[in-house]
Amino acid sequence: MDIKAHITGTIWKIERAVGDALDEDDVILIMESMKMEMPVEAPCDGTLTALLVKEGDAVQEGDVLAQIEED
């Protein structure tokens, strides 16, 4: 399952690593947009299989940030 950016902004902090087990609503990373920090959360239980961004990257709304394999 692709995890997409819900806003245009910058990747401020990555909270999890590839291979981590995730519960629904766990924070994967934090984006910054207009001086506000916005968490990007896991939409389901699963395993983080890919991080497609790094801290400091600029992203557009709809860009794929990470991928999760659902349990």
PDB file of N, H, CA, C and O in Angstrom:
ATOM      1  N   MET A   1       0.848  -1.174   0.000  1.00  0.00           N
ATOM      2  CA  MET A   1       0.000   0.000   0.000  1.00  0.00           C
ATOM      3  C   MET A   1       0.893   1.237   0.000  1.00  0.00           C
ATOM      4  O   MET A   1       1.814   1.351   0.808  1.00  0.00           O
ATOM      5  N   ASP A   2       0.611   2.149  -0.906  1.00  0.00           N
ATOM      6  H   ASP A   2      -0.137   2.056  -1.563  1.00  0.00           H
ATOM      7  CA  ASP A   2       1.365   3.397  -0.970  1.00  0.00           C
ATOM      8  C   ASP A   2       0.852   4.395   0.075  1.00  0.00           C
ATOM      9  O   ASP A   2      -0.353   4.533   0.284  1.00  0.00           O
ATOM     10  N   ILE A   3       1.784   5.076   0.717  1.00  0.00           N
ATOM     11  H   ILE A   3       2.763   4.964   0.547  1.00  0.00           H
ATOM     12  CA  ILE A   3       1.454   6.163   1.638  1.00  0.00           C
ATOM     13  C   ILE A   3       1.813   7.448   0.912  1.00  0.00           C
ATOM     14  O   ILE A   3       2.975   7.662   0.568  1.00  0.00           O
ATOM     15  N   LYS A   4       0.825   8.305   0.676  1.00  0.00           N
ATOM     16  H   LYS A   4      -0.119   8.131   0.956  1.00  0.00           H
ATOM     17  CA  LYS A   4       1.025   9.513  -0.128  1.00  0.00           C
ATOM     18  C   LYS A   4       0.984  10.770   0.739  1.00  0.00           C
ATOM     19  O   LYS A   4       0.369  10.798   1.804  1.00  0.00           O
ATOM     20  N   ALA A   5       1.660  11.806   0.247  1.00  0.00           N
ATOM     21  H   ALA A   5       2.161  11.783  -0.619  1.00  0.00           H
ATOM     22  CA  ALA A   5       1.645  13.112   0.919  1.00  0.00           C
ATOM     23  C   ALA A   5       0.244  13.709   0.799  1.00  0.00           C
ATOM     24  O   ALA A   5      -0.332  13.748  -0.288  1.00  0.00           O
ATOM     25  N   HIS A   6      -0.291  14.168   1.912  1.00  0.00           N
ATOM     26  H   HIS A   6       0.176  14.137   2.795  1.00  0.00           H
ATOM     27  CA  HIS A   6      -1.620  14.780   1.905  1.00  0.00           C
ATOM     28  C   HIS A   6      -1.542  16.293   1.716  1.00  0.00           C
ATOM     29  O   HIS A   6      -2.567  16.960   1.578  1.00  0.00           O
ATOM     30  N   ILE A   7      -0.314  16.836   1.712  1.00  0.00           N
ATOM     31  H   ILE A   7       0.519  16.294   1.824  1.00  0.00           H
ATOM     32  CA  ILE A   7      -0.071  18.258   1.513  1.00  0.00           C
ATOM     33  C   ILE A   7       1.256  18.423   0.760  1.00  0.00           C
ATOM     34  O   ILE A   7       2.043  17.481   0.665  1.00  0.00           O
ATOM     35  N   THR A   8       1.493  19.609   0.237  1.00  0.00           N
ATOM     36  H   THR A   8       0.854  20.374   0.315  1.00  0.00           H
ATOM     37  CA  THR A   8       2.796  19.965  -0.313  1.00  0.00           C
ATOM     38  C   THR A   8       3.643  20.481   0.841  1.00  0.00           C
ATOM     39  O   THR A   8       3.174  21.299   1.632  1.00  0.00           O
ATOM     40  N   GLY A   9       4.868  20.021   0.947  1.00  0.00           N
ATOM     41  H   GLY A   9       5.249  19.357   0.304  1.00  0.00           H
ATOM     42  CA  GLY A   9       5.716  20.467   2.044  1.00  0.00           C
ATOM     43  C   GLY A   9       7.091  19.836   1.977  1.00  0.00           C
ATOM     44  O   GLY A   9       7.556  19.424   0.915  1.00  0.00           O
ATOM     45  N   THR A  10       7.732  19.769   3.134  1.00  0.00           N
ATOM     46  H   THR A  10       7.354  20.104   3.997  1.00  0.00           H
ATOM     47  CA  THR A  10       9.082  19.239   3.267  1.00  0.00           C
ATOM     48  C   THR A  10       9.074  18.113   4.295  1.00  0.00           C
ATOM     49  O   THR A  10       8.361  18.186   5.296  1.00  0.00           O
ATOM     50  N   ILE A  11       9.864  17.076   4.050  1.00  0.00           N
ATOM     51  H   ILE A  11      10.443  17.016   3.237  1.00  0.00           H
ATOM     52  CA  ILE A  11      10.004  16.001   5.030  1.00  0.00           C
ATOM     53  C   ILE A  11      10.887  16.537   6.152  1.00  0.00           C
ATOM     54  O   ILE A  11      12.071  16.806   5.949  1.00  0.00           O
ATOM     55  N   TRP A  12      10.305  16.685   7.324  1.00  0.00           N
ATOM     56  H   TRP A  12       9.344  16.466   7.489  1.00  0.00           H
ATOM     57  CA  TRP A  12      11.006  17.281   8.458  1.00  0.00           C
ATOM     58  C   TRP A  12      11.760  16.226   9.270  1.00  0.00           C
ATOM     59  O   TRP A  12      12.927  16.412   9.614  1.00  0.00           O
ATOM     60  N   LYS A  13      11.071  15.103   9.577  1.00  0.00           N
ATOM     61  H   LYS A  13      10.123  14.952   9.297  1.00  0.00           H
ATOM     62  CA  LYS A  13      11.698  14.073  10.395  1.00  0.00           C
ATOM     63  C   LYS A  13      11.119  12.712  10.053  1.00  0.00           C
ATOM     64  O   LYS A  13       9.903  12.561   9.928  1.00  0.00           O
ATOM     65  N   ILE A  14      11.986  11.724   9.902  1.00  0.00           N
ATOM     66  H   ILE A  14      12.973  11.846  10.004  1.00  0.00           H
ATOM     67  CA  ILE A  14      11.545  10.350   9.679  1.00  0.00           C
ATOM     68  C   ILE A  14      11.601   9.622  11.011  1.00  0.00           C
ATOM     69  O   ILE A  14      12.638   9.589  11.673  1.00  0.00           O
ATOM     70  N   GLU A  15      10.470   9.037  11.398  1.00  0.00           N
ATOM     71  H   GLU A  15       9.627   9.063  10.861  1.00  0.00           H
ATOM     72  CA  GLU A  15      10.314   8.410  12.708  1.00  0.00           C
ATOM     73  C   GLU A  15      10.541   6.900  12.706  1.00  0.00           C
ATOM     74  O   GLU A  15      10.880   6.320  13.737  1.00  0.00           O
ATOM     75  N   ARG A  16      10.354   6.260  11.543  1.00  0.00           N
ATOM     76  H   ARG A  16      10.078   6.731  10.705  1.00  0.00           H
ATOM     77  CA  ARG A  16      10.430   4.796  11.479  1.00  0.00           C
ATOM     78  C   ARG A  16      11.417   4.368  10.406  1.00  0.00           C
ATOM     79  O   ARG A  16      11.813   5.168   9.558  1.00  0.00           O
ATOM     80  N   ALA A  17      11.814   3.088  10.450  1.00  0.00           N
ATOM     81  H   ALA A  17      11.492   2.438  11.139  1.00  0.00           H
ATOM     82  CA  ALA A  17      12.775   2.543   9.495  1.00  0.00           C
ATOM     83  C   ALA A  17      12.142   1.388   8.721  1.00  0.00           C
ATOM     84  O   ALA A  17      11.207   0.743   9.196  1.00  0.00           O
ATOM     85  N   VAL A  18      12.669   1.141   7.524  1.00  0.00           N
ATOM     86  H   VAL A  18      13.428   1.665   7.139  1.00  0.00           H
ATOM     87  CA  VAL A  18      12.210   0.005   6.720  1.00  0.00           C
ATOM     88  C   VAL A  18      12.368  -1.265   7.563  1.00  0.00           C
ATOM     89  O   VAL A  18      13.396  -1.485   8.204  1.00  0.00           O
ATOM     90  N   GLY A  19      11.330  -2.084   7.540  1.00  0.00           N
ATOM     91  H   GLY A  19      10.496  -1.906   7.018  1.00  0.00           H
ATOM     92  CA  GLY A  19      11.328  -3.328   8.314  1.00  0.00           C
ATOM     93  C   GLY A  19      10.575  -3.212   9.626  1.00  0.00           C
ATOM     94  O   GLY A  19      10.269  -4.224  10.256  1.00  0.00           O
ATOM     95  N   ASP A  20      10.268  -1.978  10.050  1.00  0.00           N
ATOM     96  H   ASP A  20      10.517  -1.155   9.538  1.00  0.00           H
ATOM     97  CA  ASP A  20       9.528  -1.786  11.307  1.00  0.00           C
ATOM     98  C   ASP A  20       8.099  -2.296  11.181  1.00  0.00           C
ATOM     99  O   ASP A  20       7.443  -2.097  10.158  1.00  0.00           O
ATOM    100  N   ALA A  21       7.631  -2.952  12.227  1.00  0.00           N
ATOM    101  H   ALA A  21       8.164  -3.114  13.058  1.00  0.00           H
ATOM    102  CA  ALA A  21       6.219  -3.329  12.326  1.00  0.00           C
ATOM    103  C   ALA A  21       5.444  -2.087  12.750  1.00  0.00           C
ATOM    104  O   ALA A  21       5.863  -1.359  13.649  1.00  0.00           O
ATOM    105  N   LEU A  22       4.311  -1.854  12.095  1.00  0.00           N
ATOM    106  H   LEU A  22       3.970  -2.446  11.365  1.00  0.00           H
ATOM    107  CA  LEU A  22       3.500  -0.673  12.372  1.00  0.00           C
ATOM    108  C   LEU A  22       2.100  -1.076  12.791  1.00  0.00           C
ATOM    109  O   LEU A  22       1.526  -2.032  12.270  1.00  0.00           O
ATOM    110  N   ASP A  23       1.569  -0.335  13.733  1.00  0.00           N
ATOM    111  H   ASP A  23       2.035   0.441  14.156  1.00  0.00           H
ATOM    112  CA  ASP A  23       0.159  -0.426  14.076  1.00  0.00           C
ATOM    113  C   ASP A  23      -0.552   0.727  13.387  1.00  0.00           C
ATOM    114  O   ASP A  23       0.055   1.766  13.126  1.00  0.00           O
ATOM    115  N   GLU A  24      -1.825   0.551  13.092  1.00  0.00           N
ATOM    116  H   GLU A  24      -2.318  -0.293  13.304  1.00  0.00           H
ATOM    117  CA  GLU A  24      -2.606   1.628  12.495  1.00  0.00           C
ATOM    118  C   GLU A  24      -2.427   2.893  13.334  1.00  0.00           C
ATOM    119  O   GLU A  24      -2.481   2.835  14.562  1.00  0.00           O
ATOM    120  N   ASP A  25      -2.217   4.021  12.683  1.00  0.00           N
ATOM    121  H   ASP A  25      -2.173   4.067  11.685  1.00  0.00           H
ATOM    122  CA  ASP A  25      -2.043   5.349  13.279  1.00  0.00           C
ATOM    123  C   ASP A  25      -0.652   5.608  13.857  1.00  0.00           C
ATOM    124  O   ASP A  25      -0.424   6.685  14.409  1.00  0.00           O
ATOM    125  N   ASP A  26       0.296   4.654  13.752  1.00  0.00           N
ATOM    126  H   ASP A  26       0.111   3.780  13.304  1.00  0.00           H
ATOM    127  CA  ASP A  26       1.681   4.954  14.138  1.00  0.00           C
ATOM    128  C   ASP A  26       2.227   6.035  13.209  1.00  0.00           C
ATOM    129  O   ASP A  26       1.953   6.018  12.009  1.00  0.00           O
ATOM    130  N   VAL A  27       2.992   6.969  13.753  1.00  0.00           N
ATOM    131  H   VAL A  27       3.215   6.983  14.728  1.00  0.00           H
ATOM    132  CA  VAL A  27       3.593   8.025  12.952  1.00  0.00           C
ATOM    133  C   VAL A  27       4.805   7.459  12.209  1.00  0.00           C
ATOM    134  O   VAL A  27       5.713   6.897  12.823  1.00  0.00           O
ATOM    135  N   ILE A  28       4.809   7.613  10.881  1.00  0.00           N
ATOM    136  H   ILE A  28       4.072   8.069  10.383  1.00  0.00           H
ATOM    137  CA  ILE A  28       5.914   7.157  10.042  1.00  0.00           C
ATOM    138  C   ILE A  28       6.925   8.288   9.861  1.00  0.00           C
ATOM    139  O   ILE A  28       8.134   8.088   9.986  1.00  0.00           O
ATOM    140  N   LEU A  29       6.408   9.467   9.566  1.00  0.00           N
ATOM    141  H   LEU A  29       5.426   9.629   9.465  1.00  0.00           H
ATOM    142  CA  LEU A  29       7.276  10.625   9.382  1.00  0.00           C
ATOM    143  C   LEU A  29       6.483  11.891   9.663  1.00  0.00           C
ATOM    144  O   LEU A  29       5.260  11.863   9.794  1.00  0.00           O
ATOM    145  N   ILE A  30       7.205  12.999   9.752  1.00  0.00           N
ATOM    146  H   ILE A  30       8.199  13.022   9.645  1.00  0.00           H
ATOM    147  CA  ILE A  30       6.575  14.287  10.009  1.00  0.00           C
ATOM    148  C   ILE A  30       6.931  15.216   8.867  1.00  0.00           C
ATOM    149  O   ILE A  30       8.096  15.359   8.497  1.00  0.00           O
ATOM    150  N   MET A  31       5.901  15.848   8.315  1.00  0.00           N
ATOM    151  H   MET A  31       4.954  15.733   8.616  1.00  0.00           H
ATOM    152  CA  MET A  31       6.095  16.835   7.259  1.00  0.00           C
ATOM    153  C   MET A  31       5.960  18.235   7.835  1.00  0.00           C
ATOM    154  O   MET A  31       5.293  18.439   8.850  1.00  0.00           O
ATOM    155  N   GLU A  32       6.602  19.199   7.177  1.00  0.00           N
ATOM    156  H   GLU A  32       7.143  19.033   6.353  1.00  0.00           H
ATOM    157  CA  GLU A  32       6.474  20.604   7.563  1.00  0.00           C
ATOM    158  C   GLU A  32       5.902  21.351   6.375  1.00  0.00           C
ATOM    159  O   GLU A  32       6.379  21.219   5.248  1.00  0.00           O
ATOM    160  N   SER A  33       4.872  22.137   6.645  1.00  0.00           N
ATOM    161  H   SER A  33       4.485  22.244   7.560  1.00  0.00           H
ATOM    162  CA  SER A  33       4.270  22.958   5.607  1.00  0.00           C
ATOM    163  C   SER A  33       3.743  24.224   6.259  1.00  0.00           C
ATOM    164  O   SER A  33       2.984  24.159   7.227  1.00  0.00           O
ATOM    165  N   MET A  34       4.136  25.356   5.741  1.00  0.00           N
ATOM    166  H   MET A  34       4.753  25.409   4.955  1.00  0.00           H
ATOM    167  CA  MET A  34       3.704  26.657   6.268  1.00  0.00           C
ATOM    168  C   MET A  34       3.979  26.770   7.774  1.00  0.00           C
ATOM    169  O   MET A  34       3.137  27.247   8.535  1.00  0.00           O
ATOM    170  N   LYS A  35       5.165  26.325   8.187  1.00  0.00           N
ATOM    171  H   LYS A  35       5.849  25.937   7.569  1.00  0.00           H
ATOM    172  CA  LYS A  35       5.623  26.398   9.583  1.00  0.00           C
ATOM    173  C   LYS A  35       4.815  25.520  10.532  1.00  0.00           C
ATOM    174  O   LYS A  35       4.881  25.697  11.748  1.00  0.00           O
ATOM    175  N   MET A  36       4.046  24.566   9.979  1.00  0.00           N
ATOM    176  H   MET A  36       3.993  24.422   8.991  1.00  0.00           H
ATOM    177  CA  MET A  36       3.286  23.629  10.801  1.00  0.00           C
ATOM    178  C   MET A  36       3.827  22.225  10.591  1.00  0.00           C
ATOM    179  O   MET A  36       4.158  21.848   9.466  1.00  0.00           O
ATOM    180  N   GLU A  37       3.920  21.446  11.668  1.00  0.00           N
ATOM    181  H   GLU A  37       3.651  21.753  12.582  1.00  0.00           H
ATOM    182  CA  GLU A  37       4.354  20.055  11.584  1.00  0.00           C
ATOM    183  C   GLU A  37       3.123  19.160  11.494  1.00  0.00           C
ATOM    184  O   GLU A  37       2.190  19.287  12.287  1.00  0.00           O
ATOM    185  N   MET A  38       3.131  18.255  10.518  1.00  0.00           N
ATOM    186  H   MET A  38       3.888  18.152   9.873  1.00  0.00           H
ATOM    187  CA  MET A  38       1.981  17.383  10.304  1.00  0.00           C
ATOM    188  C   MET A  38       2.447  15.938  10.199  1.00  0.00           C
ATOM    189  O   MET A  38       3.225  15.605   9.305  1.00  0.00           O
ATOM    190  N   PRO A  39       1.983  15.077  11.097  1.00  0.00           N
ATOM    191  CA  PRO A  39       2.395  13.674  11.047  1.00  0.00           C
ATOM    192  C   PRO A  39       1.751  12.937   9.877  1.00  0.00           C
ATOM    193  O   PRO A  39       0.617  13.215   9.488  1.00  0.00           O
ATOM    194  N   VAL A  40       2.506  11.992   9.330  1.00  0.00           N
ATOM    195  H   VAL A  40       3.427  11.766   9.646  1.00  0.00           H
ATOM    196  CA  VAL A  40       1.979  11.058   8.331  1.00  0.00           C
ATOM    197  C   VAL A  40       1.918   9.714   9.042  1.00  0.00           C
ATOM    198  O   VAL A  40       2.940   9.185   9.479  1.00  0.00           O
ATOM    199  N   GLU A  41       0.707   9.165   9.155  1.00  0.00           N
ATOM    200  H   GLU A  41      -0.123   9.595   8.800  1.00  0.00           H
ATOM    201  CA  GLU A  41       0.477   7.966   9.967  1.00  0.00           C
ATOM    202  C   GLU A  41       0.188   6.745   9.108  1.00  0.00           C
ATOM    203  O   GLU A  41      -0.258   6.856   7.966  1.00  0.00           O
ATOM    204  N   ALA A  42       0.450   5.585   9.681  1.00  0.00           N
ATOM    205  H   ALA A  42       0.812   5.495  10.609  1.00  0.00           H
ATOM    206  CA  ALA A  42       0.125   4.323   9.014  1.00  0.00           C
ATOM    207  C   ALA A  42      -1.394   4.176   8.941  1.00  0.00           C
ATOM    208  O   ALA A  42      -2.078   4.333   9.953  1.00  0.00           O
ATOM    209  N   PRO A  43      -1.926   3.878   7.759  1.00  0.00           N
ATOM    210  CA  PRO A  43      -3.373   3.715   7.620  1.00  0.00           C
ATOM    211  C   PRO A  43      -3.880   2.343   8.068  1.00  0.00           C
ATOM    212  O   PRO A  43      -5.087   2.118   8.153  1.00  0.00           O
ATOM    213  N   CYS A  44      -2.938   1.421   8.357  1.00  0.00           N
ATOM    214  H   CYS A  44      -1.958   1.605   8.288  1.00  0.00           H
ATOM    215  CA  CYS A  44      -3.315   0.058   8.723  1.00  0.00           C
ATOM    216  C   CYS A  44      -2.148  -0.591   9.464  1.00  0.00           C
ATOM    217  O   CYS A  44      -1.046  -0.044   9.503  1.00  0.00           O
ATOM    218  N   ASP A  45      -2.397  -1.757  10.048  1.00  0.00           N
ATOM    219  H   ASP A  45      -3.292  -2.202  10.016  1.00  0.00           H
ATOM    220  CA  ASP A  45      -1.318  -2.550  10.633  1.00  0.00           C
ATOM    221  C   ASP A  45      -0.497  -3.147   9.488  1.00  0.00           C
ATOM    222  O   ASP A  45      -1.048  -3.512   8.450  1.00  0.00           O
ATOM    223  N   GLY A  46       0.818  -3.243   9.683  1.00  0.00           N
ATOM    224  H   GLY A  46       1.265  -2.946  10.526  1.00  0.00           H
ATOM    225  CA  GLY A  46       1.641  -3.851   8.649  1.00  0.00           C
ATOM    226  C   GLY A  46       3.118  -3.635   8.912  1.00  0.00           C
ATOM    227  O   GLY A  46       3.530  -3.324  10.029  1.00  0.00           O
ATOM    228  N   THR A  47       3.910  -3.808   7.857  1.00  0.00           N
ATOM    229  H   THR A  47       3.576  -4.061   6.949  1.00  0.00           H
ATOM    230  CA  THR A  47       5.357  -3.644   7.922  1.00  0.00           C
ATOM    231  C   THR A  47       5.774  -2.571   6.929  1.00  0.00           C
ATOM    232  O   THR A  47       5.329  -2.574   5.781  1.00  0.00           O
ATOM    233  N   LEU A  48       6.625  -1.660   7.368  1.00  0.00           N
ATOM    234  H   LEU A  48       6.987  -1.658   8.300  1.00  0.00           H
ATOM    235  CA  LEU A  48       7.148  -0.619   6.490  1.00  0.00           C
ATOM    236  C   LEU A  48       8.149  -1.270   5.538  1.00  0.00           C
ATOM    237  O   LEU A  48       9.202  -1.743   5.967  1.00  0.00           O
ATOM    238  N   THR A  49       7.818  -1.294   4.242  1.00  0.00           N
ATOM    239  H   THR A  49       6.963  -0.910   3.894  1.00  0.00           H
ATOM    240  CA  THR A  49       8.664  -1.990   3.276  1.00  0.00           C
ATOM    241  C   THR A  49       9.542  -1.047   2.462  1.00  0.00           C
ATOM    242  O   THR A  49      10.529  -1.485   1.870  1.00  0.00           O
ATOM    243  N   ALA A  50       9.200   0.247   2.422  1.00  0.00           N
ATOM    244  H   ALA A  50       8.399   0.602   2.903  1.00  0.00           H
ATOM    245  CA  ALA A  50      10.020   1.204   1.662  1.00  0.00           C
ATOM    246  C   ALA A  50       9.792   2.610   2.170  1.00  0.00           C
ATOM    247  O   ALA A  50       8.665   2.991   2.484  1.00  0.00           O
ATOM    248  N   LEU A  51      10.862   3.378   2.252  1.00  0.00           N
ATOM    249  H   LEU A  51      11.778   3.069   1.997  1.00  0.00           H
ATOM    250  CA  LEU A  51      10.816   4.823   2.483  1.00  0.00           C
ATOM    251  C   LEU A  51      11.380   5.460   1.223  1.00  0.00           C
ATOM    252  O   LEU A  51      12.542   5.236   0.884  1.00  0.00           O
ATOM    253  N   LEU A  52      10.576   6.245   0.531  1.00  0.00           N
ATOM    254  H   LEU A  52       9.632   6.427   0.807  1.00  0.00           H
ATOM    255  CA  LEU A  52      10.968   6.788  -0.759  1.00  0.00           C
ATOM    256  C   LEU A  52      11.440   8.237  -0.667  1.00  0.00           C
ATOM    257  O   LEU A  52      11.701   8.874  -1.687  1.00  0.00           O
ATOM    258  N   VAL A  53      11.548   8.753   0.552  1.00  0.00           N
ATOM    259  H   VAL A  53      11.335   8.236   1.380  1.00  0.00           H
ATOM    260  CA  VAL A  53      12.001  10.127   0.786  1.00  0.00           C
ATOM    261  C   VAL A  53      13.046  10.127   1.892  1.00  0.00           C
ATOM    262  O   VAL A  53      13.218   9.143   2.611  1.00  0.00           O
ATOM    263  N   LYS A  54      13.741  11.259   2.011  1.00  0.00           N
ATOM    264  H   LYS A  54      13.601  12.059   1.427  1.00  0.00           H
ATOM    265  CA  LYS A  54      14.674  11.444   3.123  1.00  0.00           C
ATOM    266  C   LYS A  54      14.410  12.809   3.742  1.00  0.00           C
ATOM    267  O   LYS A  54      13.755  13.655   3.133  1.00  0.00           O
ATOM    268  N   GLU A  55      14.914  13.022   4.939  1.00  0.00           N
ATOM    269  H   GLU A  55      15.446  12.334   5.434  1.00  0.00           H
ATOM    270  CA  GLU A  55      14.706  14.295   5.620  1.00  0.00           C
ATOM    271  C   GLU A  55      15.232  15.429   4.750  1.00  0.00           C
ATOM    272  O   GLU A  55      16.329  15.354   4.198  1.00  0.00           O
ATOM    273  N   GLY A  56      14.429  16.476   4.642  1.00  0.00           N
ATOM    274  H   GLY A  56      13.537  16.537   5.090  1.00  0.00           H
ATOM    275  CA  GLY A  56      14.797  17.638   3.843  1.00  0.00           C
ATOM    276  C   GLY A  56      14.212  17.638   2.443  1.00  0.00           C
ATOM    277  O   GLY A  56      14.244  18.665   1.766  1.00  0.00           O
ATOM    278  N   ASP A  57      13.673  16.496   1.988  1.00  0.00           N
ATOM    279  H   ASP A  57      13.647  15.661   2.539  1.00  0.00           H
ATOM    280  CA  ASP A  57      13.089  16.430   0.647  1.00  0.00           C
ATOM    281  C   ASP A  57      11.823  17.286   0.564  1.00  0.00           C
ATOM    282  O   ASP A  57      11.013  17.309   1.491  1.00  0.00           O
ATOM    283  N   ALA A  58      11.668  17.983  -0.552  1.00  0.00           N
ATOM    284  H   ALA A  58      12.326  17.964  -1.305  1.00  0.00           H
ATOM    285  CA  ALA A  58      10.427  18.700  -0.850  1.00  0.00           C
ATOM    286  C   ALA A  58       9.512  17.739  -1.605  1.00  0.00           C
ATOM    287  O   ALA A  58       9.949  17.048  -2.525  1.00  0.00           O
ATOM    288  N   VAL A  59       8.241  17.700  -1.210  1.00  0.00           N
ATOM    289  H   VAL A  59       7.886  18.261  -0.462  1.00  0.00           H
ATOM    290  CA  VAL A  59       7.279  16.802  -1.853  1.00  0.00           C
ATOM    291  C   VAL A  59       6.005  17.566  -2.203  1.00  0.00           C
ATOM    292  O   VAL A  59       5.671  18.580  -1.590  1.00  0.00           O
ATOM    293  N   GLN A  60       5.319  17.052  -3.194  1.00  0.00           N
ATOM    294  H   GLN A  60       5.591  16.228  -3.692  1.00  0.00           H
ATOM    295  CA  GLN A  60       4.043  17.612  -3.626  1.00  0.00           C
ATOM    296  C   GLN A  60       2.902  16.743  -3.126  1.00  0.00           C
ATOM    297  O   GLN A  60       3.082  15.549  -2.889  1.00  0.00           O
ATOM    298  N   GLU A  61       1.741  17.335  -2.968  1.00  0.00           N
ATOM    299  H   GLU A  61       1.595  18.306  -3.161  1.00  0.00           H
ATOM    300  CA  GLU A  61       0.564  16.572  -2.580  1.00  0.00           C
ATOM    301  C   GLU A  61       0.380  15.417  -3.551  1.00  0.00           C
ATOM    302  O   GLU A  61       0.403  15.618  -4.765  1.00  0.00           O
ATOM    303  N   GLY A  62       0.198  14.209  -3.028  1.00  0.00           N
ATOM    304  H   GLY A  62       0.179  14.046  -2.042  1.00  0.00           H
ATOM    305  CA  GLY A  62      -0.008  13.021  -3.845  1.00  0.00           C
ATOM    306  C   GLY A  62       1.251  12.213  -4.116  1.00  0.00           C
ATOM    307  O   GLY A  62       1.166  11.080  -4.588  1.00  0.00           O
ATOM    308  N   ASP A  63       2.437  12.788  -3.819  1.00  0.00           N
ATOM    309  H   ASP A  63       2.506  13.709  -3.436  1.00  0.00           H
ATOM    310  CA  ASP A  63       3.678  12.023  -3.998  1.00  0.00           C
ATOM    311  C   ASP A  63       3.689  10.823  -3.048  1.00  0.00           C
ATOM    312  O   ASP A  63       3.232  10.926  -1.910  1.00  0.00           O
ATOM    313  N   VAL A  64       4.211   9.691  -3.515  1.00  0.00           N
ATOM    314  H   VAL A  64       4.582   9.607  -4.439  1.00  0.00           H
ATOM    315  CA  VAL A  64       4.335   8.504  -2.671  1.00  0.00           C
ATOM    316  C   VAL A  64       5.559   8.680  -1.760  1.00  0.00           C
ATOM    317  O   VAL A  64       6.670   8.917  -2.233  1.00  0.00           O
ATOM    318  N   LEU A  65       5.332   8.558  -0.449  1.00  0.00           N
ATOM    319  H   LEU A  65       4.429   8.365  -0.065  1.00  0.00           H
ATOM    320  CA  LEU A  65       6.378   8.754   0.547  1.00  0.00           C
ATOM    321  C   LEU A  65       6.950   7.444   1.050  1.00  0.00           C
ATOM    322  O   LEU A  65       8.152   7.332   1.293  1.00  0.00           O
ATOM    323  N   ALA A  66       6.089   6.458   1.206  1.00  0.00           N
ATOM    324  H   ALA A  66       5.113   6.548   1.008  1.00  0.00           H
ATOM    325  CA  ALA A  66       6.486   5.175   1.804  1.00  0.00           C
ATOM    326  C   ALA A  66       5.523   4.101   1.328  1.00  0.00           C
ATOM    327  O   ALA A  66       4.483   4.381   0.732  1.00  0.00           O
ATOM    328  N   GLN A  67       5.908   2.856   1.611  1.00  0.00           N
ATOM    329  H   GLN A  67       6.753   2.628   2.095  1.00  0.00           H
ATOM    330  CA  GLN A  67       5.036   1.731   1.272  1.00  0.00           C
ATOM    331  C   GLN A  67       4.940   0.793   2.473  1.00  0.00           C
ATOM    332  O   GLN A  67       5.913   0.565   3.192  1.00  0.00           O
ATOM    333  N   ILE A  68       3.740   0.262   2.664  1.00  0.00           N
ATOM    334  H   ILE A  68       2.950   0.447   2.080  1.00  0.00           H
ATOM    335  CA  ILE A  68       3.457  -0.661   3.765  1.00  0.00           C
ATOM    336  C   ILE A  68       2.880  -1.942   3.182  1.00  0.00           C
ATOM    337  O   ILE A  68       2.035  -1.914   2.287  1.00  0.00           O
ATOM    338  N   GLU A  69       3.360  -3.075   3.715  1.00  0.00           N
ATOM    339  H   GLU A  69       4.046  -3.098   4.442  1.00  0.00           H
ATOM    340  CA  GLU A  69       2.738  -4.360   3.411  1.00  0.00           C
ATOM    341  C   GLU A  69       1.761  -4.635   4.547  1.00  0.00           C
ATOM    342  O   GLU A  69       2.158  -4.763   5.705  1.00  0.00           O
ATOM    343  N   GLU A  70       0.487  -4.724   4.205  1.00  0.00           N
ATOM    344  H   GLU A  70       0.165  -4.620   3.264  1.00  0.00           H
ATOM    345  CA  GLU A  70      -0.545  -4.932   5.220  1.00  0.00           C
ATOM    346  C   GLU A  70      -0.422  -6.322   5.841  1.00  0.00           C
ATOM    347  O   GLU A  70      -0.040  -7.284   5.175  1.00  0.00           O
ATOM    348  N   ASP A  71      -0.755  -6.407   7.140  1.00  0.00           N
ATOM    349  H   ASP A  71      -1.065  -5.625   7.681  1.00  0.00           H
ATOM    350  CA  ASP A  71      -0.801  -7.703   7.827  1.00  0.00           C
ATOM    351  C   ASP A  71      -2.047  -8.449   7.435  1.00  0.00           C
ATOM    352  O   ASP A  71      -2.273  -9.564   7.905  1.00  0.00           O
TER     353      ASP A  71
END
